[in-house]
Amino acid sequence: MAKFCSTFLMAGLMLAGTALAAALDVDRSVRPGDDFYAYANGDWLRTTRLPEGVAKIDTSAMLRAENARRVRGLIDDAVAATARGAVRPDVRKIADYYITRRDTVAIEAKGLAPLSGDLAAIAAIADRRALAGWLGRNVRLDDGGNQQTESLFGVWIHQGFHDPSRYAAHLVQGGLGLAANDYLDSGTAATAHRADYRARIAAVLTLAGFDQPDTRAARVLDLETAIARTHASRADTDDVFKTDNSWRRADFAARAPGIDWVGYFAAAGLDAAQSFVVWQPGAVIGVARLVATQPLDAWKDYLAFHLIDHYAAVLPRAVRGTDAPDAIDATGAVFGDAIGRLYVERYFPLRAKAAATIMVDTIRTAFRAQLVKATWMASATRTKAMAKLAALRIGLGYPDRWVDYTALSVVRGDAFGNLRRAEAFAYAHELAKLRRPVDPNEWPAGLHPQLVAAILDLSPNTMEFAVGLFQPPYFDADGDAAANYGSAGAGLAHEISHSFDEVGNIYDAQGRLGLWVTKDDLARARAAAAPLASQLDACVAAPGLTARGNQVLVESVADLRGLAAAYDAYHLSLRGKPDRVVNGLTGDQRFFVAFAQRWRRLQTDDALRAQIEHDNHAPPRCRSNLVRNMDAWARAFGVKPGDALYTAPAARVRAW
């Protein structure tokens, strides 16, 4: 996997127009045993229209739009409350940051003056030691394995691969303005990307008053092309065993000569880091050589352009263009935790978290029983799996401790300074981890409560689900248990299942890297899952388009395992009592309809074709129709031989 901190967006029930209301209406003109996706979603698919210029819409996108509206309201309320008088310091900072960021008149008036000192400092770089210091002072945070980090190397502070008690500094490749392949590919698209990028470099340098901007732009592009040649491929970066490279501080000078590493690390504030995880050693070695050999003037042009480009959002429109984040998004990026706290206070009452916690505990219990029945696991493997499930920490909604913004100074009217201080604050917040043991209850930076997102973090062994996933239509604390378990519950159980498949079986209960299943276990697991690939190969996503079974197999097995565990958990939640009938649907029927409605999506043929070609998740119809492998689904809807989705009991894929 590309990084062992991976984001998974769960899809939920439908949004009726703009209302956040889960719908359990079904298309009764379709027999559930013939096409369960159409049965659950037919009316919605017929009545929903794609907006002009939009390739696809689904529940996640609609809920994200609603959450964005809520966040805008919270920020507007912060501004109004600040104007009225006394407010919490973090609320005042939100207001001041937002007001300043949206004041484009003031930003235009200042021009590039806020950068004058830095541009002069770059121009004054006279030797390679000074260059190393500047590169170190401008290190950017990275989230692990990201090949597009802005600085030459990105830094991610996270648990190491082998010592779960200590944080390590992860060093990853970066420093490019385009995707690495765009520099090296001779195709038409890549050639056009290079031409556009070179023109942008020249335009930015022209605005900054540099002479010979075209010559300088060519020099920058040549340097970045040389950097791109040192980069590891996406496949190598996705192979965690190839990124598992432990270097001590002293190793850098010996293994990657060319950079004054002592000066670099001091300038980067990494004095407390004695050990590093070097994700792409070839890039570190190659870039160090370039620092030593490429013309100093090329490096200075490169640094000047990237400095201006990085701060374009708080510079005049001629520099920032039209793609810069608006003031709401920019404020959310800095004060995500503070805004998240306001979001929780308004939209996520304690009873909602209590109900979500009960659901999670029940799913864990059901999953424990699933592991007991997993036929592919040897006894010793099952013991390790049980230990991993017991150690798994699942965070719900929001962190135990909110970020303290006391040290972040926000000055009304200083948009550039506010952004720079915010970046320094975030960087210092991460570096502070190097001076303490790993916090087992740490909430991932960037997973703010208001997001419709979750993070499966295999090292350490944790999962965190933001508030955005524990609200209607995904989950309703006062709503229907069948729908909750069929929607949010199945999604959550899907993520748990990854702890025991090819995604997660290389990390143990404490998140240490190392395969803990045997070759025989893997062979049995793959044999059990193989029929599902064949079943998916035959799934028609749309006329003329079928799924690619092997490509989507891992995620589809997780869908099926999660669905089975969520179903068992739903029945545990009933405590032996029968569920009610709602809208003519029994509890089991509502559970499966909720699952199928999670995947409803309206998209163009091109978007569907692109998904089939590139995505490792099955197309919506195929994901929904995985229910054909569940005995309980066949019973609930009376599916019989002759129905299109009928699968003989012996042929149903159990996956475990």
C-alpha positions as CSV (number, residue, x, y, z in Angstrom):
1,M,0.0,0.0,0.0
2,A,1.2,3.5,-0.7
3,K,1.2,4.5,3.0
4,F,0.1,2.7,6.1
5,C,-2.0,5.7,7.0
6,S,-4.7,5.5,4.4
7,T,-8.0,7.4,4.1
8,F,-11.2,5.5,3.3
9,L,-14.4,7.4,2.4
10,M,-17.5,5.5,3.3
11,A,-20.6,5.9,1.3
12,G,-24.0,6.0,2.9
13,L,-27.7,6.1,2.3
14,M,-29.3,8.5,-0.1
15,L,-29.8,12.2,0.4
16,A,-33.3,13.2,-0.7
17,G,-32.5,16.4,-2.6
18,T,-30.7,18.6,0.0
19,A,-32.3,16.9,3.0
20,L,-30.1,14.6,5.1
21,A,-32.8,11.9,5.3
22,A,-32.1,8.2,4.9
23,A,-34.6,6.7,2.5
24,L,-35.7,3.1,2.7
25,D,-38.0,3.4,-0.2
26,V,-37.5,0.7,-2.8
27,D,-38.3,0.2,-6.5
28,R,-41.0,-2.5,-6.2
29,S,-41.1,-2.8,-10.0
30,V,-37.8,-4.7,-9.7
31,R,-37.5,-8.1,-8.2
32,P,-34.8,-8.0,-5.5
33,G,-33.5,-11.4,-6.6
34,D,-32.9,-10.1,-10.1
35,D,-31.0,-6.9,-9.5
36,F,-30.8,-5.8,-5.9
37,Y,-29.0,-2.6,-6.7
38,A,-31.9,-1.5,-9.0
39,Y,-34.4,-2.6,-6.4
40,A,-32.8,-0.5,-3.7
41,N,-31.9,2.5,-5.8
42,G,-34.1,2.5,-9.0
43,D,-36.3,5.5,-8.1
44,W,-33.4,7.6,-7.1
45,L,-31.4,6.7,-10.2
46,R,-34.4,7.6,-12.4
47,T,-35.2,11.0,-10.7
48,T,-31.7,12.3,-10.0
49,R,-29.9,14.4,-12.6
50,L,-26.2,15.1,-13.0
51,P,-25.5,18.8,-12.7
52,E,-23.9,20.4,-15.8
53,G,-20.2,19.6,-16.0
54,V,-20.3,17.0,-13.1
55,A,-19.2,13.5,-13.9
56,K,-20.7,11.8,-10.9
57,I,-22.7,12.4,-7.7
58,D,-23.1,10.1,-4.8
59,T,-24.0,10.2,-1.1
60,S,-20.5,11.1,0.0
61,A,-20.3,14.1,-2.3
62,M,-23.7,15.4,-1.2
63,L,-22.9,15.0,2.4
64,R,-19.6,16.7,2.0
65,A,-21.4,19.6,0.4
66,E,-23.8,19.8,3.3
67,N,-20.9,19.7,5.8
68,A,-19.2,22.5,3.9
69,R,-22.4,24.6,4.3
70,R,-22.4,23.9,8.0
71,V,-18.7,24.8,8.4
72,R,-19.4,28.1,6.6
73,G,-22.2,28.8,9.0
74,L,-19.9,28.1,12.0
75,I,-17.2,30.4,10.7
76,D,-19.8,33.1,10.0
77,D,-21.1,32.7,13.5
78,A,-17.6,33.0,14.9
79,V,-17.2,36.3,13.0
80,A,-20.5,37.6,14.4
81,A,-19.7,36.5,17.9
82,T,-16.3,38.1,17.8
83,A,-17.8,41.4,16.6
84,R,-20.2,41.3,19.6
85,G,-17.6,40.9,22.2
86,A,-15.9,38.2,24.4
87,V,-15.4,34.8,22.8
88,R,-13.1,31.9,23.3
89,P,-9.5,32.7,22.1
90,D,-9.7,30.0,19.4
91,V,-13.0,31.4,18.1
92,R,-11.5,34.9,17.8
93,K,-8.5,33.5,15.9
94,I,-10.9,31.7,13.5
95,A,-12.7,35.0,12.9
96,D,-9.5,37.1,12.5
97,Y,-7.9,34.6,10.2
98,Y,-11.0,34.3,8.0
99,I,-11.6,38.1,7.8
100,T,-8.0,38.7,6.9
101,R,-7.9,35.9,4.3
102,R,-11.0,37.1,2.5
103,D,-9.7,40.7,2.3
104,T,-8.3,40.4,-1.2
105,V,-8.1,44.2,-1.6
106,A,-5.5,44.3,1.2
107,I,-3.7,41.3,-0.3
108,E,-3.6,43.0,-3.7
109,A,-2.3,46.2,-2.2
110,K,0.7,44.5,-0.6
111,G,1.8,42.9,-3.8
112,L,4.9,40.7,-3.4
113,A,6.3,42.8,-0.6
114,P,5.7,40.1,2.1
115,L,8.2,38.0,0.2
116,S,10.9,40.6,-0.4
117,G,13.0,39.5,2.6
118,D,13.0,35.8,1.6
119,L,13.7,36.6,-2.1
120,A,16.7,38.7,-1.0
121,A,17.9,35.9,1.2
122,I,17.7,33.4,-1.7
123,A,19.5,35.8,-4.0
124,A,22.3,36.1,-1.3
125,I,22.9,32.3,-1.2
126,A,26.6,32.1,-2.0
127,D,27.6,28.5,-1.4
128,R,26.3,24.9,-1.0
129,R,26.3,25.2,2.8
130,A,23.9,28.2,2.7
131,L,21.8,26.3,0.1
132,A,21.5,23.3,2.5
133,G,20.4,25.6,5.3
134,W,17.7,27.2,3.1
135,L,16.4,23.8,2.0
136,G,16.2,22.7,5.7
137,R,14.3,25.8,6.8
138,N,11.7,25.2,4.1
139,V,10.9,21.6,4.8
140,R,7.2,20.8,4.5
141,L,5.1,18.4,6.5
142,D,4.0,15.2,4.6
143,D,1.4,12.6,5.5
144,G,3.4,9.6,4.6
145,G,4.3,8.4,1.1
146,N,3.0,11.4,-0.7
147,Q,5.1,11.9,-3.8
148,Q,3.9,15.4,-4.3
149,T,5.3,17.1,-1.2
150,E,6.4,20.6,-2.1
151,S,9.8,20.7,-0.4
152,L,12.7,18.7,-1.7
153,F,12.1,16.2,1.1
154,G,8.9,16.0,3.1
155,V,8.8,15.1,6.8
156,W,6.2,13.0,8.5
157,I,6.4,12.3,12.3
158,H,4.9,9.0,13.0
159,Q,5.5,5.6,14.7
160,G,8.4,3.7,13.3
161,F,8.0,0.4,11.5
162,H,9.5,-1.6,14.2
163,D,9.4,0.3,17.5
164,P,5.8,1.1,18.4
165,S,6.8,3.1,21.5
166,R,8.7,5.8,19.7
167,Y,8.0,8.4,17.0
168,A,10.4,8.5,14.0
169,A,11.0,11.1,11.4
170,H,9.9,9.7,8.0
171,L,11.7,11.3,5.1
172,V,9.9,11.2,1.7
173,Q,10.8,12.4,-1.8
174,G,9.3,15.6,-3.2
175,G,10.2,18.9,-4.7
176,L,8.3,18.7,-8.0
177,G,5.6,20.9,-9.5
178,L,4.3,18.1,-11.8
179,A,3.8,14.4,-11.4
180,A,7.2,12.7,-11.8
181,N,6.1,10.9,-15.0
182,D,5.2,14.2,-16.7
183,Y,8.9,15.2,-16.7
184,L,10.1,11.9,-18.4
185,D,7.2,10.9,-20.6
186,S,7.4,11.8,-24.3
187,G,3.7,11.6,-24.9
188,T,1.5,14.4,-26.0
189,A,-0.2,15.0,-22.7
190,A,3.1,15.1,-20.7
191,T,4.7,17.4,-23.3
192,A,1.7,19.8,-22.9
193,H,2.0,19.7,-19.1
194,R,5.7,20.6,-19.3
195,A,5.0,23.4,-21.6
196,D,2.2,24.8,-19.5
197,Y,4.3,24.5,-16.3
198,R,7.3,26.2,-17.9
199,A,5.1,29.1,-19.0
200,R,3.8,29.4,-15.4
201,I,7.3,29.5,-14.0
202,A,8.3,32.2,-16.4
203,A,5.1,34.2,-15.7
204,V,5.6,34.0,-11.9
205,L,9.3,35.0,-12.2
206,T,8.3,37.9,-14.5
207,L,5.7,39.2,-11.9
208,A,8.5,39.0,-9.3
209,G,10.7,41.2,-11.4
210,F,13.3,38.6,-12.5
211,D,15.2,39.3,-15.7
212,Q,15.4,36.6,-18.4
213,P,12.4,34.7,-17.1
214,D,12.2,32.3,-20.0
215,T,15.9,31.3,-19.5
216,R,15.3,30.9,-15.7
217,A,12.1,28.9,-16.3
218,A,14.0,26.4,-18.6
219,R,16.7,26.1,-16.0
220,V,14.1,25.3,-13.3
221,L,12.4,22.7,-15.5
222,D,15.7,21.1,-16.3
223,L,16.5,20.9,-12.6
224,E,13.2,19.4,-11.7
225,T,13.6,16.9,-14.5
226,A,16.8,15.8,-12.9
227,I,15.1,15.5,-9.5
228,A,12.3,13.4,-11.1
229,R,14.9,11.0,-12.4
230,T,16.0,10.2,-8.9
231,H,12.4,9.5,-7.7
232,A,11.2,6.0,-6.8
233,S,8.3,4.8,-8.8
234,R,4.8,4.7,-7.4
235,A,5.0,0.9,-7.3
236,D,8.1,1.0,-5.2
237,T,6.7,3.6,-2.9
238,D,3.5,1.5,-2.5
239,D,5.7,-1.5,-1.4
240,V,6.1,-0.8,2.3
241,F,9.0,-3.3,2.6
242,K,10.9,-1.2,0.1
243,T,10.2,2.0,2.1
244,D,11.4,0.3,5.4
245,N,14.9,1.9,5.4
246,S,16.2,2.9,8.8
247,W,19.0,5.5,8.8
248,R,20.8,7.0,11.7
249,R,21.6,10.7,11.5
250,A,25.3,9.9,10.9
251,D,24.4,7.7,7.9
252,F,23.3,10.6,5.7
253,A,26.8,12.1,5.2
254,A,28.2,8.7,4.3
255,R,25.3,7.3,2.2
256,A,24.1,10.6,0.6
257,P,27.1,13.0,0.3
258,G,26.5,16.3,-1.3
259,I,24.4,18.1,1.3
260,D,25.6,19.6,4.5
261,W,23.3,17.3,6.5
262,V,24.3,18.8,9.8
263,G,23.2,22.3,8.7
264,Y,20.2,20.9,6.9
265,F,18.8,19.0,9.9
266,A,19.6,21.9,12.3
267,A,17.7,24.4,10.0
268,A,14.8,21.9,9.7
269,G,14.4,21.7,13.5
270,L,15.2,18.0,13.4
271,D,17.8,18.0,16.2
272,A,15.7,15.6,18.3
273,A,15.5,13.0,15.5
274,Q,18.2,10.4,15.9
275,S,16.6,7.8,13.6
276,F,14.9,8.3,10.3
277,V,12.7,6.2,8.0
278,V,14.0,7.0,4.5
279,W,11.1,6.0,2.2
280,Q,13.1,6.4,-1.1
281,P,16.8,6.1,-0.5
282,G,17.6,6.5,-4.2
283,A,15.9,10.0,-4.2
284,V,17.8,11.1,-1.1
285,I,21.1,9.9,-2.6
286,G,20.3,11.3,-6.0
287,V,19.1,14.7,-4.8
288,A,22.1,15.1,-2.5
289,R,24.3,14.6,-5.6
290,L,22.2,17.3,-7.5
291,V,22.6,19.7,-4.6
292,A,26.4,19.3,-4.9
293,T,26.6,19.4,-8.7
294,Q,23.8,21.5,-10.3
295,P,24.5,25.2,-10.8
296,L,23.8,27.3,-7.8
297,D,21.9,29.8,-9.9
298,A,19.5,27.0,-11.0
299,W,18.9,26.2,-7.4
300,K,18.2,29.8,-6.6
301,D,15.8,30.2,-9.4
302,Y,14.1,27.0,-8.3
303,L,13.8,28.2,-4.7
304,A,12.5,31.6,-5.7
305,F,9.8,30.2,-7.9
306,H,8.6,27.6,-5.4
307,L,8.6,30.2,-2.6
308,I,6.3,32.4,-4.6
309,D,4.2,29.5,-5.8
310,H,3.8,28.1,-2.3
311,Y,2.4,31.4,-0.9
312,A,0.4,32.2,-4.1
313,A,-2.9,32.0,-2.1
314,V,-2.0,35.1,-0.1
315,L,-0.5,37.0,-3.0
316,P,-2.1,39.1,-5.7
317,R,-4.5,37.4,-8.1
318,A,-2.0,37.6,-11.0
319,V,0.1,35.1,-9.0
320,R,-2.5,32.9,-7.3
321,G,-4.8,32.6,-10.4
322,T,-8.3,31.1,-9.8
323,D,-7.4,27.8,-8.2
324,A,-6.4,29.1,-4.8
325,P,-8.6,27.8,-1.9
326,D,-11.3,30.3,-0.7
327,A,-11.2,31.9,2.7
328,I,-13.5,29.2,4.2
329,D,-11.3,26.3,3.1
330,A,-8.1,28.1,4.0
331,T,-9.4,28.8,7.5
332,G,-10.5,25.2,7.8
333,A,-7.1,24.0,6.8
334,V,-5.4,25.9,9.7
335,F,-8.1,25.7,12.4
336,G,-9.6,22.3,11.5
337,D,-9.6,21.2,15.1
338,A,-11.1,24.4,16.5
339,I,-13.8,24.4,13.9
340,G,-14.3,20.7,14.6
341,R,-14.9,21.4,18.2
342,L,-17.6,23.9,17.3
343,Y,-19.0,21.3,14.9
344,V,-19.2,18.7,17.6
345,E,-20.9,21.0,20.0
346,R,-23.6,21.8,17.5
347,Y,-24.1,18.6,15.5
348,F,-22.8,15.6,17.5
349,P,-24.5,15.3,20.9
350,L,-23.1,13.0,23.5
351,R,-25.9,10.5,23.0
352,A,-24.8,10.2,19.3
353,K,-21.3,9.2,20.4
354,A,-22.7,6.8,23.0
355,A,-24.8,5.1,20.4
356,A,-21.9,4.9,18.0
357,T,-19.7,3.4,20.7
358,I,-22.3,0.7,21.4
359,M,-22.4,-0.1,17.7
360,V,-18.7,-0.3,17.4
361,D,-18.4,-2.6,20.5
362,T,-21.1,-4.8,19.1
363,I,-19.3,-5.1,15.8
364,R,-16.1,-6.0,17.5
365,T,-17.9,-8.8,19.4
366,A,-19.3,-10.0,16.1
367,F,-15.9,-9.9,14.4
368,R,-14.4,-11.9,17.2
369,A,-16.9,-14.6,16.4
370,Q,-16.1,-14.3,12.7
371,L,-12.4,-14.9,13.4
372,V,-13.3,-18.1,15.4
373,K,-15.1,-19.4,12.2
374,A,-12.4,-18.3,9.8
375,T,-11.4,-21.6,8.1
376,W,-8.3,-20.3,6.4
377,M,-6.5,-19.5,9.7
378,A,-4.3,-22.0,11.4
379,S,-4.8,-22.1,15.2
380,A,-1.6,-20.0,15.9
381,T,-2.6,-17.4,13.3
382,R,-6.1,-17.1,14.8
383,T,-4.6,-16.4,18.2
384,K,-2.5,-13.6,16.7
385,A,-5.6,-12.3,14.9
386,M,-7.6,-12.3,18.1
387,A,-4.8,-10.3,19.8
388,K,-4.8,-7.8,17.0
389,L,-8.5,-7.3,17.2
390,A,-8.3,-6.9,21.0
391,A,-5.6,-4.3,20.6
392,L,-7.3,-2.4,17.8
393,R,-8.2,1.1,19.0
394,I,-11.2,2.7,17.3
395,G,-11.6,6.4,17.7
396,L,-15.1,7.8,17.1
397,G,-16.0,11.3,16.1
398,Y,-13.3,13.5,17.5
399,P,-10.0,13.5,19.6
400,D,-9.8,13.1,23.3
401,R,-7.7,16.3,23.4
402,W,-8.2,19.2,21.1
403,V,-5.3,21.1,19.6
404,D,-4.3,24.0,21.7
405,Y,-3.8,27.1,19.5
406,T,-2.5,29.4,22.2
407,A,1.0,29.6,20.6
408,L,-0.4,30.5,17.2
409,S,-0.5,34.3,16.7
410,V,-3.1,35.6,14.3
411,V,-2.8,39.2,13.3
412,R,-5.8,40.9,11.7
413,G,-4.7,42.3,8.3
414,D,-1.6,40.1,7.8
415,A,-2.7,37.3,5.5
416,F,0.8,36.3,4.5
417,G,2.1,36.3,8.1
418,N,-0.8,34.4,9.4
419,L,-0.2,31.6,6.9
420,R,3.5,31.4,7.6
421,R,2.9,31.4,11.3
422,A,0.2,28.7,10.9
423,E,2.6,26.5,9.0
424,A,5.3,27.0,11.6
425,F,2.8,26.2,14.4
426,A,1.8,22.9,12.6
427,Y,5.4,21.9,12.0
428,A,6.4,22.6,15.6
429,H,3.3,20.7,16.8
430,E,4.5,17.6,14.9
431,L,8.2,17.9,15.8
432,A,7.3,18.0,19.5
433,K,6.3,14.3,19.2
434,L,10.0,13.4,18.7
435,R,10.6,14.3,22.4
436,R,8.0,11.9,23.9
437,P,6.7,8.3,23.6
438,V,4.0,7.4,21.1
439,D,0.6,8.5,22.4
440,P,-1.7,5.4,21.9
441,N,-4.7,7.7,21.8
442,E,-3.3,10.2,19.2
443,W,-5.9,11.4,16.8
444,P,-4.5,11.7,13.2
445,A,-3.6,15.3,12.2
446,G,-5.9,16.4,9.4
447,L,-8.8,14.1,10.2
448,H,-11.0,16.9,11.5
449,P,-14.4,16.0,12.9
450,Q,-16.4,17.8,10.2
451,L,-14.9,15.6,7.5
452,V,-16.7,12.8,5.8
453,A,-13.7,10.5,6.2
454,A,-12.0,7.8,8.2
455,I,-8.4,6.6,8.6
456,L,-7.3,3.1,8.9
457,D,-3.8,3.4,10.4
458,L,-2.2,0.0,10.4
459,S,0.8,1.2,12.3
460,P,-0.2,1.9,15.0
461,N,-3.1,-0.5,15.1
462,T,-5.9,2.1,15.1
463,M,-8.9,3.4,13.1
464,E,-10.5,6.8,13.5
465,F,-13.9,7.8,12.1
466,A,-14.8,11.5,11.9
467,V,-18.2,12.9,13.0
468,G,-19.1,13.2,9.3
469,L,-19.5,9.4,9.2
470,F,-21.7,9.2,12.3
471,Q,-24.6,11.4,11.3
472,P,-27.5,10.9,8.9
473,P,-27.7,9.3,6.4
474,Y,-24.8,7.1,7.5
475,F,-25.9,6.8,11.1
476,D,-28.7,8.2,13.2
477,A,-28.5,7.8,16.9
478,D,-32.3,8.2,17.2
479,G,-33.0,6.2,14.0
480,D,-33.3,2.6,12.8
481,A,-30.8,0.1,14.0
482,A,-31.2,-2.0,10.9
483,A,-30.2,0.9,8.7
484,N,-27.4,2.0,11.0
485,Y,-25.8,-1.4,10.9
486,G,-26.4,-1.9,7.2
487,S,-24.8,1.4,6.3
488,A,-22.2,2.8,8.8
489,G,-21.8,-0.6,10.5
490,A,-21.0,-2.4,7.3
491,G,-18.5,0.3,6.3
492,L,-16.8,0.2,9.7
493,A,-16.6,-3.6,9.7
494,H,-15.2,-3.4,6.1
495,E,-12.3,-1.4,7.5
496,I,-11.8,-3.8,10.4
497,S,-11.5,-6.7,8.0
498,H,-8.5,-5.1,6.3
499,S,-6.5,-5.8,9.5
500,F,-6.6,-9.4,8.5
501,D,-6.2,-9.4,4.7
502,E,-3.4,-8.6,2.4
503,V,-3.6,-4.9,3.3
504,G,-3.1,-5.4,7.0
505,N,-1.6,-8.8,7.6
506,I,1.9,-7.4,7.4
507,Y,1.4,-5.4,10.6
508,D,1.0,-7.0,14.0
509,A,-1.2,-6.1,17.0
510,Q,1.2,-3.2,17.9
511,G,1.6,-2.0,14.3
512,R,5.1,-3.5,13.8
513,L,6.0,-4.4,10.2
514,G,6.2,-8.1,9.6
515,L,4.0,-10.8,8.1
516,W,2.2,-12.7,10.9
517,V,0.3,-15.2,8.8
518,T,1.8,-18.3,7.2
519,K,2.1,-19.1,3.5
520,D,-0.5,-21.9,4.0
521,D,-2.9,-19.4,5.6
522,L,-2.5,-17.1,2.6
523,A,-3.0,-19.9,0.2
524,R,-6.2,-21.0,1.9
525,A,-7.5,-17.4,2.1
526,R,-6.8,-16.8,-1.6
527,A,-8.5,-20.1,-2.5
528,A,-11.6,-19.1,-0.5
529,A,-11.8,-15.7,-2.2
530,A,-11.0,-16.9,-5.8
531,P,-14.6,-17.7,-6.7
532,L,-15.6,-14.1,-5.9
533,A,-13.3,-12.8,-8.6
534,S,-15.1,-15.1,-11.1
535,Q,-18.4,-13.9,-9.8
536,L,-17.4,-10.3,-10.2
537,D,-16.0,-10.8,-13.7
538,A,-19.6,-11.7,-14.7
539,C,-21.1,-8.6,-13.1
540,V,-22.4,-6.2,-15.7
541,A,-22.0,-2.7,-14.3
542,A,-23.7,-1.1,-17.3
543,P,-24.4,-2.3,-20.8
544,G,-21.1,-3.4,-22.3
545,L,-19.1,-2.8,-19.1
546,T,-18.2,-5.6,-16.6
547,A,-16.2,-5.5,-13.4
548,R,-12.6,-6.8,-13.2
549,G,-12.7,-9.4,-10.5
550,N,-9.0,-9.7,-9.6
551,Q,-8.5,-6.0,-9.6
552,V,-11.3,-5.4,-7.1
553,L,-11.0,-8.7,-5.2
554,V,-9.4,-7.4,-2.0
555,E,-11.9,-4.6,-1.5
556,S,-14.8,-6.9,-2.4
557,V,-13.8,-9.5,0.1
558,A,-13.7,-6.7,2.7
559,D,-17.2,-5.7,1.6
560,L,-18.4,-9.2,2.1
561,R,-16.6,-9.8,5.4
562,G,-17.8,-6.4,6.7
563,L,-21.4,-7.1,5.6
564,A,-21.4,-10.5,7.4
565,A,-20.0,-9.1,10.6
566,A,-22.4,-6.1,10.5
567,Y,-25.3,-8.4,10.0
568,D,-24.3,-10.5,13.0
569,A,-23.8,-7.4,15.1
570,Y,-27.2,-6.1,14.1
571,H,-28.8,-9.2,15.5
572,L,-26.7,-9.0,18.6
573,S,-28.1,-5.5,19.1
574,L,-31.6,-6.8,19.1
575,R,-30.9,-9.0,22.1
576,G,-33.1,-11.8,20.8
577,K,-36.1,-9.7,20.1
578,P,-37.7,-9.4,16.7
579,D,-37.3,-6.1,14.9
580,R,-40.3,-4.1,13.7
581,V,-41.6,-3.7,10.2
582,V,-41.1,-0.3,8.6
583,N,-42.5,0.8,5.3
584,G,-43.4,-2.7,4.6
585,L,-39.8,-3.9,5.1
586,T,-38.6,-6.3,7.9
587,G,-35.5,-5.5,9.8
588,D,-33.3,-7.9,7.7
589,Q,-34.7,-6.3,4.6
590,R,-34.0,-2.8,5.8
591,F,-30.4,-3.9,6.7
592,F,-29.7,-5.1,3.2
593,V,-31.4,-2.2,1.5
594,A,-29.3,0.2,3.6
595,F,-26.2,-1.6,2.4
596,A,-27.2,-1.4,-1.2
597,Q,-28.1,2.2,-0.9
598,R,-24.6,3.0,0.4
599,W,-23.3,2.5,-3.1
600,R,-25.8,4.5,-5.1
601,R,-24.1,6.7,-7.6
602,L,-25.1,8.6,-10.7
603,Q,-22.2,9.0,-13.2
604,T,-21.4,9.4,-16.8
605,D,-20.4,6.4,-18.9
606,D,-16.8,7.8,-19.1
607,A,-16.7,8.1,-15.3
608,L,-17.9,4.5,-14.9
609,R,-15.4,3.3,-17.5
610,A,-12.6,5.1,-15.7
611,Q,-13.6,3.6,-12.4
612,I,-13.6,0.1,-13.9
613,E,-10.2,0.7,-15.4
614,H,-8.4,2.2,-12.4
615,D,-10.4,1.7,-9.2
616,N,-9.8,-1.2,-6.8
617,H,-13.4,-1.1,-5.7
618,A,-16.1,-2.8,-7.6
619,P,-18.7,-0.6,-9.5
620,P,-21.8,0.3,-7.5
621,R,-24.1,-2.3,-8.9
622,C,-21.6,-5.0,-8.3
623,R,-20.9,-3.9,-4.8
624,S,-24.6,-3.9,-3.9
625,N,-25.2,-7.3,-5.5
626,L,-22.6,-9.0,-3.4
627,V,-25.5,-9.7,-1.1
628,R,-26.2,-12.7,-3.3
629,N,-23.6,-14.6,-1.2
630,M,-25.5,-14.1,2.1
631,D,-27.9,-16.8,3.2
632,A,-29.8,-14.2,5.3
633,W,-30.4,-12.0,2.2
634,A,-31.8,-14.9,0.3
635,R,-34.1,-15.8,3.2
636,A,-35.2,-12.1,3.7
637,F,-36.3,-11.6,0.1
638,G,-37.4,-15.1,-0.8
639,V,-34.8,-15.5,-3.5
640,K,-35.2,-18.7,-5.4
641,P,-33.7,-20.6,-8.3
642,G,-34.5,-18.8,-11.5
643,D,-33.9,-15.4,-10.0
644,A,-30.9,-13.7,-11.7
645,L,-28.9,-13.3,-8.5
646,Y,-29.8,-16.6,-7.0
647,T,-26.6,-18.5,-6.0
648,A,-26.8,-22.0,-4.8
649,P,-25.8,-22.3,-1.1
650,A,-22.7,-24.4,-1.9
651,A,-21.6,-21.7,-4.4
652,R,-22.0,-18.7,-2.1
653,V,-18.7,-17.1,-1.3
654,R,-18.0,-17.1,2.4
655,A,-14.6,-15.4,2.1
656,W,-13.7,-16.7,5.6
